[in-house]
Amino acid sequence: MSVMTLVQAINNALDIKLADDKNVVVFGEDVGFEGGVFRVTEGLQKKHGMERVFDTPLAESGIVGTGLGMAVAGLRPV
């Protein structure tokens, strides 16, 4: 078992699931290009593409609605 910070562990887990399941998508405020406020998703957009790791507008209700729609359509939104 490797020693890593909590941020590194979350990034690693998301990376593994994105590689493992093509239906997993990660989206939210600044999670794409910037890698999130705490850089938890840093490098994931570059590795897995803009279609699967992307930024959203700042409207939380829109994020929730988008996630719900994706889940109903068979995707696994994070």
All heavy atoms as a GROMACS GRO file, in nm:
protein
  574
    1MET      N    1   0.085  -0.118   0.000
    1MET     CA    2   0.000   0.000   0.000
    1MET      C    3   0.090   0.124   0.000
    1MET      O    4   0.183   0.133   0.078
    1MET     CB    5  -0.090  -0.001   0.123
    1MET     CG    6  -0.180   0.118   0.131
    1MET     SD    7  -0.312   0.103   0.252
    1MET     CE    8  -0.224   0.108   0.404
    2SER      N    9   0.060   0.218  -0.086
    2SER     CA   10   0.140   0.340  -0.095
    2SER      C   11   0.087   0.446   0.001
    2SER      O   12  -0.031   0.447   0.036
    2SER     CB   13   0.140   0.393  -0.238
    2SER     OG   14   0.010   0.427  -0.277
    3VAL      N   15   0.173   0.534   0.042
    3VAL     CA   16   0.136   0.644   0.130
    3VAL      C   17   0.106   0.764   0.042
    3VAL      O   18   0.186   0.800  -0.045
    3VAL     CB   19   0.252   0.676   0.228
    3VAL    CG1   20   0.217   0.796   0.312
    3VAL    CG2   21   0.281   0.555   0.315
    4MET      N   22  -0.012   0.825   0.063
    4MET     CA   23  -0.050   0.941  -0.015
    4MET      C   24  -0.142   1.030   0.067
    4MET      O   25  -0.199   0.985   0.166
    4MET     CB   26  -0.116   0.900  -0.147
    4MET     CG   27  -0.240   0.816  -0.134
    4MET     SD   28  -0.314   0.768  -0.292
    4MET     CE   29  -0.208   0.636  -0.343
    5THR      N   30  -0.156   1.153   0.024
    5THR     CA   31  -0.247   1.245   0.091
    5THR      C   32  -0.391   1.210   0.054
    5THR      O   33  -0.415   1.133  -0.040
    5THR     CB   34  -0.218   1.390   0.050
    5THR    OG1   35  -0.251   1.406  -0.089
    5THR    CG2   36  -0.074   1.429   0.077
    6LEU      N   37  -0.486   1.269   0.124
    6LEU     CA   38  -0.627   1.246   0.094
    6LEU      C   39  -0.660   1.294  -0.048
    6LEU      O   40  -0.731   1.226  -0.122
    6LEU     CB   41  -0.716   1.317   0.196
    6LEU     CG   42  -0.866   1.299   0.180
    6LEU    CD1   43  -0.905   1.152   0.191
    6LEU    CD2   44  -0.940   1.380   0.284
    7VAL      N   45  -0.608   1.408  -0.087
    7VAL     CA   46  -0.631   1.461  -0.222
    7VAL      C   47  -0.576   1.365  -0.327
    7VAL      O   48  -0.643   1.336  -0.427
    7VAL     CB   49  -0.568   1.602  -0.236
    7VAL    CG1   50  -0.566   1.646  -0.381
    7VAL    CG2   51  -0.644   1.702  -0.152
    8GLN      N   52  -0.457   1.313  -0.306
    8GLN     CA   53  -0.399   1.217  -0.399
    8GLN      C   54  -0.481   1.088  -0.405
    8GLN      O   55  -0.499   1.030  -0.513
    8GLN     CB   56  -0.256   1.183  -0.359
    8GLN     CG   57  -0.160   1.298  -0.377
    8GLN     CD   58  -0.025   1.272  -0.311
    8GLN    OE1   59  -0.017   1.203  -0.210
    8GLN    NE2   60   0.080   1.329  -0.368
    9ALA      N   61  -0.532   1.043  -0.290
    9ALA     CA   62  -0.613   0.921  -0.287
    9ALA      C   63  -0.743   0.937  -0.364
    9ALA      O   64  -0.783   0.847  -0.439
    9ALA     CB   65  -0.641   0.882  -0.142
   10ILE      N   66  -0.809   1.052  -0.349
   10ILE     CA   67  -0.934   1.076  -0.421
   10ILE      C   68  -0.907   1.085  -0.570
   10ILE      O   69  -0.979   1.027  -0.652
   10ILE     CB   70  -1.004   1.203  -0.370
   10ILE    CG1   71  -1.050   1.183  -0.225
   10ILE    CG2   72  -1.123   1.240  -0.459
   10ILE    CD1   73  -1.097   1.310  -0.157
   11ASN      N   74  -0.800   1.156  -0.609
   11ASN     CA   75  -0.763   1.167  -0.749
   11ASN      C   76  -0.735   1.030  -0.807
   11ASN      O   77  -0.779   0.996  -0.917
   11ASN     CB   78  -0.642   1.260  -0.765
   11ASN     CG   79  -0.601   1.278  -0.909
   11ASN    OD1   80  -0.539   1.190  -0.969
   11ASN    ND2   81  -0.636   1.392  -0.965
   12ASN      N   82  -0.662   0.948  -0.733
   12ASN     CA   83  -0.629   0.813  -0.777
   12ASN      C   84  -0.754   0.728  -0.794
   12ASN      O   85  -0.768   0.655  -0.893
   12ASN     CB   86  -0.532   0.750  -0.678
   12ASN     CG   87  -0.477   0.619  -0.727
   12ASN    OD1   88  -0.436   0.606  -0.842
   12ASN    ND2   89  -0.474   0.520  -0.639
   13ALA      N   90  -0.846   0.737  -0.700
   13ALA     CA   91  -0.970   0.659  -0.707
   13ALA      C   92  -1.054   0.701  -0.828
   13ALA      O   93  -1.107   0.616  -0.901
   13ALA     CB   94  -1.051   0.676  -0.579
   14LEU      N   95  -1.065   0.832  -0.852
   14LEU     CA   96  -1.139   0.880  -0.968
   14LEU      C   97  -1.072   0.835  -1.098
   14LEU      O   98  -1.139   0.792  -1.193
   14LEU     CB   99  -1.151   1.032  -0.966
   14LEU     CG  100  -1.243   1.090  -0.859
   14LEU    CD1  101  -1.227   1.242  -0.852
   14LEU    CD2  102  -1.388   1.052  -0.885
   15ASP      N  103  -0.941   0.841  -1.101
   15ASP     CA  104  -0.865   0.798  -1.219
   15ASP      C  105  -0.890   0.650  -1.247
   15ASP      O  106  -0.914   0.610  -1.362
   15ASP     CB  107  -0.716   0.824  -1.196
   15ASP     CG  108  -0.632   0.798  -1.319
   15ASP    OD1  109  -0.684   0.807  -1.432
   15ASP    OD2  110  -0.512   0.770  -1.302
   16ILE      N  111  -0.889   0.568  -1.144
   16ILE     CA  112  -0.913   0.424  -1.160
   16ILE      C  113  -1.053   0.399  -1.213
   16ILE      O  114  -1.073   0.320  -1.306
   16ILE     CB  115  -0.891   0.350  -1.027
   16ILE    CG1  116  -0.742   0.349  -0.992
   16ILE    CG2  117  -0.946   0.208  -1.033
   16ILE    CD1  118  -0.712   0.304  -0.850
   17LYS      N  119  -1.154   0.464  -1.156
   17LYS     CA  120  -1.292   0.442  -1.200
   17LYS      C  121  -1.315   0.494  -1.341
   17LYS      O  122  -1.388   0.434  -1.420
   17LYS     CB  123  -1.392   0.505  -1.103
   17LYS     CG  124  -1.397   0.436  -0.968
   17LYS     CD  125  -1.402   0.285  -0.975
   17LYS     CE  126  -1.527   0.229  -1.036
   17LYS     NZ  127  -1.527   0.081  -1.044
   18LEU      N  128  -1.255   0.608  -1.375
   18LEU     CA  129  -1.268   0.660  -1.512
   18LEU      C  130  -1.206   0.564  -1.612
   18LEU      O  131  -1.260   0.544  -1.722
   18LEU     CB  132  -1.202   0.798  -1.523
   18LEU     CG  133  -1.282   0.915  -1.466
   18LEU    CD1  134  -1.192   1.035  -1.440
   18LEU    CD2  135  -1.397   0.952  -1.557
   19ALA      N  136  -1.094   0.503  -1.577
   19ALA     CA  137  -1.029   0.407  -1.667
   19ALA      C  138  -1.106   0.276  -1.674
   19ALA      O  139  -1.111   0.213  -1.779
   19ALA     CB  140  -0.886   0.381  -1.619
   20ASP      N  141  -1.169   0.239  -1.564
   20ASP     CA  142  -1.238   0.111  -1.553
   20ASP      C  143  -1.376   0.111  -1.620
   20ASP      O  144  -1.418   0.010  -1.676
   20ASP     CB  145  -1.253   0.076  -1.405
   20ASP     CG  146  -1.314  -0.060  -1.382
   20ASP    OD1  147  -1.267  -0.157  -1.444
   20ASP    OD2  148  -1.411  -0.068  -1.302
   21ASP      N  149  -1.447   0.222  -1.614
   21ASP     CA  150  -1.586   0.228  -1.659
   21ASP      C  151  -1.607   0.349  -1.748
   21ASP      O  152  -1.599   0.463  -1.701
   21ASP     CB  153  -1.679   0.233  -1.537
   21ASP     CG  154  -1.826   0.225  -1.571
   21ASP    OD1  155  -1.862   0.233  -1.691
   21ASP    OD2  156  -1.908   0.211  -1.478
   22LYS      N  157  -1.634   0.327  -1.874
   22LYS     CA  158  -1.652   0.437  -1.971
   22LYS      C  159  -1.779   0.518  -1.945
   22LYS      O  160  -1.797   0.624  -2.004
   22LYS     CB  161  -1.655   0.383  -2.114
   22LYS     CG  162  -1.525   0.319  -2.156
   22LYS     CD  163  -1.412   0.417  -2.153
   22LYS     CE  164  -1.282   0.352  -2.195
   22LYS     NZ  165  -1.166   0.436  -2.170
   23ASN      N  166  -1.867   0.472  -1.857
   23ASN     CA  167  -1.988   0.546  -1.823
   23ASN      C  168  -1.968   0.646  -1.710
   23ASN      O  169  -2.056   0.726  -1.682
   23ASN     CB  170  -2.102   0.450  -1.786
   23ASN     CG  171  -2.155   0.376  -1.906
   23ASN    OD1  172  -2.162   0.431  -2.015
   23ASN    ND2  173  -2.188   0.250  -1.888
   24VAL      N  174  -1.852   0.642  -1.643
   24VAL     CA  175  -1.824   0.736  -1.535
   24VAL      C  176  -1.785   0.870  -1.595
   24VAL      O  177  -1.703   0.878  -1.686
   24VAL     CB  178  -1.710   0.682  -1.444
   24VAL    CG1  179  -1.668   0.788  -1.343
   24VAL    CG2  180  -1.754   0.556  -1.374
   25VAL      N  181  -1.847   0.977  -1.544
   25VAL     CA  182  -1.813   1.114  -1.583
   25VAL      C  183  -1.794   1.196  -1.455
   25VAL      O  184  -1.862   1.173  -1.356
   25VAL     CB  185  -1.921   1.179  -1.672
   25VAL    CG1  186  -1.928   1.112  -1.807
   25VAL    CG2  187  -2.056   1.178  -1.607
   26VAL      N  188  -1.701   1.289  -1.458
   26VAL     CA  189  -1.675   1.377  -1.345
   26VAL      C  190  -1.702   1.518  -1.393
   26VAL      O  191  -1.646   1.562  -1.494
   26VAL     CB  192  -1.529   1.364  -1.296
   26VAL    CG1  193  -1.503   1.462  -1.184
   26VAL    CG2  194  -1.500   1.222  -1.251
   27PHE      N  195  -1.789   1.590  -1.322
   27PHE     CA  196  -1.818   1.726  -1.363
   27PHE      C  197  -1.852   1.811  -1.242
   27PHE      O  198  -1.892   1.760  -1.138
   27PHE     CB  199  -1.932   1.728  -1.466
   27PHE     CG  200  -2.066   1.686  -1.412
   27PHE    CD1  201  -2.163   1.780  -1.384
   27PHE    CD2  202  -2.094   1.552  -1.388
   27PHE    CE1  203  -2.286   1.741  -1.333
   27PHE    CE2  204  -2.215   1.512  -1.339
   27PHE     CZ  205  -2.312   1.608  -1.310
   28GLY      N  206  -1.832   1.940  -1.255
   28GLY     CA  207  -1.861   2.033  -1.147
   28GLY      C  208  -1.791   2.166  -1.170
   28GLY      O  209  -1.731   2.189  -1.276
   29GLU      N  210  -1.794   2.250  -1.068
   29GLU     CA  211  -1.736   2.383  -1.078
   29GLU      C  212  -1.583   2.374  -1.076
   29GLU      O  213  -1.523   2.332  -0.978
   29GLU     CB  214  -1.786   2.469  -0.962
   29GLU     CG  215  -1.937   2.485  -0.964
   29GLU     CD  216  -1.991   2.549  -0.838
   29GLU    OE1  217  -1.912   2.595  -0.753
   29GLU    OE2  218  -2.114   2.554  -0.823
   30ASP      N  219  -1.522   2.409  -1.186
   30ASP     CA  220  -1.376   2.414  -1.203
   30ASP      C  221  -1.306   2.280  -1.190
   30ASP      O  222  -1.186   2.276  -1.162
   30ASP     CB  223  -1.313   2.513  -1.104
   30ASP     CG  224  -1.356   2.656  -1.130
   30ASP    OD1  225  -1.376   2.689  -1.248
   30ASP    OD2  226  -1.370   2.734  -1.034
   31VAL      N  227  -1.373   2.168  -1.208
   31VAL     CA  228  -1.307   2.038  -1.194
   31VAL      C  229  -1.233   1.995  -1.320
   31VAL      O  230  -1.147   1.908  -1.313
   31VAL     CB  231  -1.406   1.925  -1.154
   31VAL    CG1  232  -1.474   1.958  -1.024
   31VAL    CG2  233  -1.506   1.896  -1.262
   32GLY      N  234  -1.262   2.056  -1.432
   32GLY     CA  235  -1.201   2.016  -1.558
   32GLY      C  236  -1.060   2.070  -1.575
   32GLY      O  237  -0.963   2.013  -1.526
   33PHE      N  238  -1.048   2.181  -1.642
   33PHE     CA  239  -0.917   2.238  -1.677
   33PHE      C  240  -0.835   2.273  -1.554
   33PHE      O  241  -0.716   2.243  -1.546
   33PHE     CB  242  -0.937   2.362  -1.765
   33PHE     CG  243  -0.808   2.425  -1.808
   33PHE    CD1  244  -0.730   2.366  -1.905
   33PHE    CD2  245  -0.764   2.542  -1.750
   33PHE    CE1  246  -0.610   2.422  -1.944
   33PHE    CE2  247  -0.645   2.600  -1.788
   33PHE     CZ  248  -0.568   2.540  -1.886
   34GLU      N  249  -0.897   2.335  -1.455
   34GLU     CA  250  -0.824   2.380  -1.336
   34GLU      C  251  -0.795   2.267  -1.238
   34GLU      O  252  -0.705   2.278  -1.156
   34GLU     CB  253  -0.904   2.489  -1.263
   34GLU     CG  254  -0.917   2.618  -1.340
   34GLU     CD  255  -0.784   2.690  -1.356
   34GLU    OE1  256  -0.699   2.681  -1.265
   34GLU    OE2  257  -0.766   2.755  -1.460
   35GLY      N  258  -0.872   2.161  -1.241
   35GLY     CA  259  -0.849   2.050  -1.148
   35GLY      C  260  -0.916   2.067  -1.015
   35GLY      O  261  -0.884   1.998  -0.919
   36GLY      N  262  -1.011   2.158  -1.005
   36GLY     CA  263  -1.083   2.180  -0.881
   36GLY      C  264  -1.012   2.275  -0.788
   36GLY      O  265  -0.894   2.302  -0.802
   37VAL      N  266  -1.084   2.325  -0.690
   37VAL     CA  267  -1.030   2.423  -0.595
   37VAL      C  268  -0.911   2.364  -0.520
   37VAL      O  269  -0.810   2.430  -0.498
   37VAL     CB  270  -1.139   2.468  -0.497
   37VAL    CG1  271  -1.082   2.562  -0.392
   37VAL    CG2  272  -1.253   2.536  -0.571
   38PHE      N  273  -0.921   2.240  -0.478
   38PHE     CA  274  -0.813   2.175  -0.404
   38PHE      C  275  -0.726   2.086  -0.492
   38PHE      O  276  -0.646   2.007  -0.443
   38PHE     CB  277  -0.871   2.094  -0.288
   38PHE     CG  278  -0.948   2.179  -0.192
   38PHE    CD1  279  -1.086   2.174  -0.188
   38PHE    CD2  280  -0.881   2.265  -0.106
   38PHE    CE1  281  -1.157   2.253  -0.101
   38PHE    CE2  282  -0.951   2.345  -0.017
   38PHE     CZ  283  -1.090   2.340  -0.014
   39ARG      N  284  -0.745   2.094  -0.625
   39ARG     CA  285  -0.671   2.016  -0.725
   39ARG      C  286  -0.695   1.866  -0.714
   39ARG      O  287  -0.610   1.786  -0.748
   39ARG     CB  288  -0.521   2.046  -0.718
   39ARG     CG  289  -0.486   2.192  -0.738
   39ARG     CD  290  -0.525   2.239  -0.878
   39ARG     NE  291  -0.492   2.379  -0.897
   39ARG     CZ  292  -0.583   2.475  -0.911
   39ARG    NH1  293  -0.711   2.447  -0.909
   39ARG    NH2  294  -0.547   2.599  -0.930
   40VAL      N  295  -0.813   1.830  -0.667
   40VAL     CA  296  -0.848   1.688  -0.652
   40VAL      C  297  -0.860   1.620  -0.788
   40VAL      O  298  -0.828   1.503  -0.802
   40VAL     CB  299  -0.978   1.674  -0.570
   40VAL    CG1  300  -1.026   1.530  -0.568
   40VAL    CG2  301  -0.956   1.723  -0.428
   41THR      N  302  -0.906   1.691  -0.889
   41THR     CA  303  -0.925   1.630  -1.021
   41THR      C  304  -0.815   1.671  -1.119
   41THR      O  305  -0.830   1.653  -1.240
   41THR     CB  306  -1.062   1.668  -1.078
   41THR    OG1  307  -1.072   1.811  -1.087
   41THR    CG2  308  -1.174   1.614  -0.993
   42GLU      N  309  -0.705   1.720  -1.068
   42GLU     CA  310  -0.595   1.766  -1.154
   42GLU      C  311  -0.544   1.654  -1.244
   42GLU      O  312  -0.518   1.542  -1.199
   42GLU     CB  313  -0.481   1.819  -1.067
   42GLU     CG  314  -0.373   1.888  -1.146
   42GLU     CD  315  -0.275   1.959  -1.055
   42GLU    OE1  316  -0.243   1.907  -0.946
   42GLU    OE2  317  -0.230   2.068  -1.093
   43GLY      N  318  -0.535   1.684  -1.373
   43GLY     CA  319  -0.482   1.590  -1.471
   43GLY      C  320  -0.584   1.492  -1.528
   43GLY      O  321  -0.556   1.424  -1.626
   44LEU      N  322  -0.702   1.483  -1.468
   44LEU     CA  323  -0.801   1.385  -1.514
   44LEU      C  324  -0.861   1.423  -1.649
   44LEU      O  325  -0.885   1.337  -1.733
   44LEU     CB  326  -0.911   1.366  -1.410
   44LEU     CG  327  -0.866   1.305  -1.277
   44LEU    CD1  328  -0.984   1.294  -1.181
   44LEU    CD2  329  -0.801   1.169  -1.298
   45GLN      N  330  -0.886   1.552  -1.670
   45GLN     CA  331  -0.942   1.594  -1.799
   45GLN      C  332  -0.842   1.568  -1.911
   45GLN      O  333  -0.879   1.520  -2.018
   45GLN     CB  334  -0.980   1.742  -1.796
   45GLN     CG  335  -1.049   1.786  -1.923
   45GLN     CD  336  -1.085   1.933  -1.921
   45GLN    OE1  337  -0.997   2.017  -1.910
   45GLN    NE2  338  -1.213   1.962  -1.929
   46LYS      N  339  -0.717   1.596  -1.887
   46LYS     CA  340  -0.614   1.573  -1.989
   46LYS      C  341  -0.603   1.425  -2.023
   46LYS      O  342  -0.586   1.387  -2.138
   46LYS     CB  343  -0.480   1.628  -1.940
   46LYS     CG  344  -0.374   1.631  -2.044
   46LYS     CD  345  -0.250   1.702  -1.991
   46LYS     CE  346  -0.156   1.730  -2.105
   46LYS     NZ  347  -0.042   1.810  -2.062
   47LYS      N  348  -0.615   1.339  -1.921
   47LYS     CA  349  -0.600   1.196  -1.941
   47LYS      C  350  -0.724   1.130  -2.000
   47LYS      O  351  -0.714   1.042  -2.085
   47LYS     CB  352  -0.566   1.130  -1.808
   47LYS     CG  353  -0.537   0.982  -1.818
   47LYS     CD  354  -0.487   0.928  -1.687
   47LYS     CE  355  -0.452   0.781  -1.700
   47LYS     NZ  356  -0.402   0.727  -1.572
   48HIS      N  357  -0.844   1.172  -1.956
   48HIS     CA  358  -0.967   1.102  -1.995
   48HIS      C  359  -1.056   1.181  -2.091
   48HIS      O  360  -1.157   1.129  -2.137
   48HIS     CB  361  -1.047   1.064  -1.870
   48HIS     CG  362  -0.973   0.972  -1.779
   48HIS    ND1  363  -0.960   0.837  -1.807
   48HIS    CD2  364  -0.905   0.993  -1.665
   48HIS    CE1  365  -0.889   0.780  -1.711
   48HIS    NE2  366  -0.853   0.874  -1.625
   49GLY      N  367  -1.019   1.304  -2.121
   49GLY     CA  368  -1.091   1.382  -2.220
   49GLY      C  369  -1.195   1.477  -2.165
   49GLY      O  370  -1.246   1.460  -2.055
   50MET      N  371  -1.223   1.578  -2.245
   50MET     CA  372  -1.318   1.682  -2.206
   50MET      C  373  -1.462   1.632  -2.202
   50MET      O  374  -1.548   1.694  -2.142
   50MET     CB  375  -1.307   1.802  -2.301
   50MET     CG  376  -1.174   1.874  -2.289
   50MET     SD  377  -1.152   2.006  -2.410
   50MET     CE  378  -1.287   2.114  -2.368
   51GLU      N  379  -1.490   1.522  -2.268
   51GLU     CA  380  -1.626   1.468  -2.269
   51GLU      C  381  -1.659   1.400  -2.136
   51GLU      O  382  -1.775   1.383  -2.102
   51GLU     CB  383  -1.644   1.365  -2.381
   51GLU     CG  384  -1.606   1.412  -2.519
   51GLU     CD  385  -1.456   1.404  -2.545
   51GLU    OE1  386  -1.388   1.318  -2.487
   51GLU    OE2  387  -1.407   1.488  -2.622
   52ARG      N  388  -1.557   1.358  -2.062
   52ARG     CA  389  -1.579   1.281  -1.939
   52ARG      C  390  -1.542   1.356  -1.812
   52ARG      O  391  -1.585   1.319  -1.704
   52ARG     CB  392  -1.503   1.150  -1.947
   52ARG     CG  393  -1.556   1.069  -2.065
   52ARG     CD  394  -1.506   0.930  -2.070
   52ARG     NE  395  -1.532   0.858  -1.947
   52ARG     CZ  396  -1.448   0.769  -1.896
   52ARG    NH1  397  -1.335   0.743  -1.955
   52ARG    NH2  398  -1.478   0.705  -1.786
   53VAL      N  399  -1.460   1.460  -1.823
   53VAL     CA  400  -1.423   1.543  -1.708
   53VAL      C  401  -1.437   1.687  -1.752
   53VAL      O  402  -1.358   1.736  -1.833
   53VAL     CB  403  -1.278   1.515  -1.662
   53VAL    CG1  404  -1.244   1.600  -1.540
   53VAL    CG2  405  -1.257   1.366  -1.632
   54PHE      N  406  -1.539   1.756  -1.702
   54PHE     CA  407  -1.567   1.890  -1.753
   54PHE      C  408  -1.625   1.983  -1.648
   54PHE      O  409  -1.677   1.941  -1.545
   54PHE     CB  410  -1.661   1.881  -1.874
   54PHE     CG  411  -1.791   1.810  -1.847
   54PHE    CD1  412  -1.903   1.880  -1.806
   54PHE    CD2  413  -1.801   1.673  -1.865
   54PHE    CE1  414  -2.023   1.814  -1.782
   54PHE    CE2  415  -1.920   1.606  -1.842
   54PHE     CZ  416  -2.031   1.677  -1.800
   55ASP      N  417  -1.612   2.112  -1.676
   55ASP     CA  418  -1.661   2.217  -1.589
   55ASP      C  419  -1.810   2.243  -1.613
   55ASP      O  420  -1.861   2.218  -1.723
   55ASP     CB  421  -1.586   2.347  -1.614
   55ASP     CG  422  -1.438   2.337  -1.581
   55ASP    OD1  423  -1.406   2.269  -1.483
   55ASP    OD2  424  -1.357   2.398  -1.652
   56THR      N  425  -1.874   2.293  -1.510
   56THR     CA  426  -2.015   2.331  -1.520
   56THR      C  427  -2.031   2.477  -1.481
   56THR      O  428  -1.942   2.534  -1.417
   56THR     CB  429  -2.103   2.247  -1.426
   56THR    OG1  430  -2.065   2.275  -1.291
   56THR    CG2  431  -2.091   2.100  -1.455
   57PRO      N  432  -2.144   2.538  -1.513
   57PRO     CA  433  -2.173   2.671  -1.461
   57PRO      C  434  -2.188   2.666  -1.308
   57PRO      O  435  -2.198   2.560  -1.249
   57PRO     CB  436  -2.306   2.708  -1.527
   57PRO     CG  437  -2.316   2.619  -1.646
   57PRO     CD  438  -2.245   2.493  -1.608
   58LEU      N  439  -2.195   2.782  -1.246
   58LEU     CA  440  -2.201   2.790  -1.100
   58LEU      C  441  -2.340   2.765  -1.042
   58LEU      O  442  -2.360   2.783  -0.923
   58LEU     CB  443  -2.153   2.928  -1.054
   58LEU     CG  444  -2.008   2.959  -1.091
   58LEU    CD1  445  -1.972   3.100  -1.046
   58LEU    CD2  446  -1.913   2.859  -1.031
   59ALA      N  447  -2.433   2.721  -1.121
   59ALA     CA  448  -2.570   2.697  -1.073
   59ALA      C  449  -2.582   2.554  -1.019
   59ALA      O  450  -2.587   2.458  -1.095
   59ALA     CB  451  -2.670   2.718  -1.186
   60GLU      N  452  -2.586   2.542  -0.884
   60GLU     CA  453  -2.590   2.409  -0.823
   60GLU      C  454  -2.713   2.329  -0.866
   60GLU      O  455  -2.705   2.208  -0.885
   60GLU     CB  456  -2.586   2.422  -0.670
   60GLU     CG  457  -2.448   2.454  -0.615
   60GLU     CD  458  -2.414   2.602  -0.623
   60GLU    OE1  459  -2.500   2.683  -0.662
   60GLU    OE2  460  -2.298   2.636  -0.591
   61SER      N  461  -2.825   2.396  -0.882
   61SER     CA  462  -2.946   2.324  -0.925
   61SER      C  463  -2.928   2.268  -1.065
   61SER      O  464  -2.977   2.159  -1.096
   61SER     CB  465  -3.068   2.416  -0.919
   61SER     OG  466  -3.050   2.529  -1.003
   62GLY      N  467  -2.856   2.338  -1.149
   62GLY     CA  468  -2.827   2.287  -1.283
   62GLY      C  469  -2.734   2.167  -1.280
   62GLY      O  470  -2.750   2.073  -1.357
   63ILE      N  471  -2.638   2.169  -1.188
   63ILE     CA  472  -2.545   2.057  -1.173
   63ILE      C  473  -2.622   1.933  -1.128
   63ILE      O  474  -2.603   1.824  -1.182
   63ILE     CB  475  -2.433   2.091  -1.074
   63ILE    CG1  476  -2.347   2.206  -1.128
   63ILE    CG2  477  -2.346   1.968  -1.046
   63ILE    CD1  478  -2.250   2.263  -1.027
   64VAL      N  479  -2.708   1.950  -1.029
   64VAL     CA  480  -2.788   1.837  -0.979
   64VAL      C  481  -2.880   1.783  -1.087
   64VAL      O  482  -2.889   1.661  -1.108
   64VAL     CB  483  -2.869   1.878  -0.854
   64VAL    CG1  484  -2.967   1.768  -0.814
   64VAL    CG2  485  -2.777   1.912  -0.739
   65GLY      N  486  -2.946   1.870  -1.160
   65GLY     CA  487  -3.035   1.827  -1.268
   65GLY      C  488  -2.961   1.754  -1.378
   65GLY      O  489  -3.008   1.653  -1.430
   66THR      N  490  -2.843   1.805  -1.413
   66THR     CA  491  -2.762   1.739  -1.515
   66THR      C  492  -2.719   1.600  -1.468
   66THR      O  493  -2.725   1.503  -1.544
   66THR     CB  494  -2.638   1.825  -1.548
   66THR    OG1  495  -2.682   1.953  -1.593
   66THR    CG2  496  -2.551   1.759  -1.652
   67GLY      N  497  -2.675   1.591  -1.343
   67GLY     CA  498  -2.635   1.462  -1.288
   67GLY      C  499  -2.748   1.362  -1.285
   67GLY      O  500  -2.731   1.244  -1.318
   68LEU      N  501  -2.866   1.408  -1.247
   68LEU     CA  502  -2.983   1.321  -1.245
   68LEU      C  503  -3.016   1.272  -1.385
   68LEU      O  504  -3.040   1.152  -1.405
   68LEU     CB  505  -3.103   1.396  -1.185
   68LEU     CG  506  -3.233   1.318  -1.174
   68LEU    CD1  507  -3.216   1.198  -1.084
   68LEU    CD2  508  -3.342   1.408  -1.123
   69GLY      N  509  -3.016   1.362  -1.481
   69GLY     CA  510  -3.043   1.322  -1.619
   69GLY      C  511  -2.941   1.223  -1.672
   69GLY      O  512  -2.975   1.127  -1.741
   70MET      N  513  -2.814   1.246  -1.639
   70MET     CA  514  -2.709   1.154  -1.682
   70MET      C  515  -2.729   1.016  -1.621
   70MET      O  516  -2.712   0.914  -1.690
   70MET     CB  517  -2.571   1.207  -1.642
   70MET     CG  518  -2.525   1.324  -1.721
   70MET     SD  519  -2.366   1.379  -1.654
   70MET     CE  520  -2.307   1.476  -1.789
   71ALA      N  521  -2.764   1.012  -1.493
   71ALA     CA  522  -2.786   0.884  -1.426
   71ALA      C  523  -2.904   0.809  -1.486
   71ALA      O  524  -2.897   0.687  -1.508
   71ALA     CB  525  -2.808   0.905  -1.276
   72VAL      N  526  -3.011   0.880  -1.515
   72VAL     CA  527  -3.128   0.816  -1.577
   72VAL      C  528  -3.092   0.761  -1.715
   72VAL      O  529  -3.141   0.655  -1.755
   72VAL     CB  530  -3.244   0.917  -1.587
   72VAL    CG1  531  -3.356   0.865  -1.674
   72VAL    CG2  532  -3.297   0.952  -1.449
   73ALA      N  533  -3.001   0.829  -1.785
   73ALA     CA  534  -2.958   0.786  -1.918
   73ALA      C  535  -2.854   0.673  -1.913
   73ALA      O  536  -2.810   0.626  -2.017
   73ALA     CB  537  -2.904   0.903  -1.996
   74GLY      N  538  -2.811   0.633  -1.793
   74GLY     CA  539  -2.720   0.521  -1.782
   74GLY      C  540  -2.576   0.556  -1.751
   74GLY      O  541  -2.491   0.467  -1.739
   75LEU      N  542  -2.546   0.686  -1.741
   75LEU     CA  543  -2.410   0.725  -1.706
   75LEU      C  544  -2.392   0.717  -1.553
   75LEU      O  545  -2.488   0.703  -1.480
   75LEU     CB  546  -2.380   0.867  -1.755
   75LEU     CG  547  -2.378   0.885  -1.906
   75LEU    CD1  548  -2.360   1.031  -1.942
   75LEU    CD2  549  -2.267   0.802  -1.968
   76ARG      N  550  -2.269   0.732  -1.507
   76ARG     CA  551  -2.238   0.730  -1.364
   76ARG      C  552  -2.172   0.862  -1.329
   76ARG      O  553  -2.050   0.871  -1.321
   76ARG     CB  554  -2.148   0.612  -1.331
   76ARG     CG  555  -2.214   0.479  -1.360
   76ARG     CD  556  -2.118   0.365  -1.338
   76ARG     NE  557  -2.191   0.246  -1.301
   76ARG     CZ  558  -2.218   0.208  -1.177
   76ARG    NH1  559  -2.178   0.279  -1.076
   76ARG    NH2  560  -2.287   0.099  -1.154
   77PRO      N  561  -2.252   0.967  -1.304
   77PRO     CA  562  -2.194   1.099  -1.276
   77PRO      C  563  -2.134   1.108  -1.136
   77PRO      O  564  -2.189   1.055  -1.041
   77PRO     CB  565  -2.315   1.193  -1.291
   77PRO     CG  566  -2.432   1.108  -1.263
   77PRO     CD  567  -2.397   0.969  -1.310
   78VAL      N  568  -2.019   1.175  -1.130
   78VAL     CA  569  -1.954   1.202  -1.001
   78VAL      C  570  -1.948   1.352  -0.983
   78VAL      O  571  -1.896   1.421  -1.068
   78VAL     CB  572  -1.811   1.143  -0.998
   78VAL    CG1  573  -1.744   1.175  -0.864
   78VAL    CG2  574  -1.813   0.994  -1.022
   0.00000   0.00000   0.00000
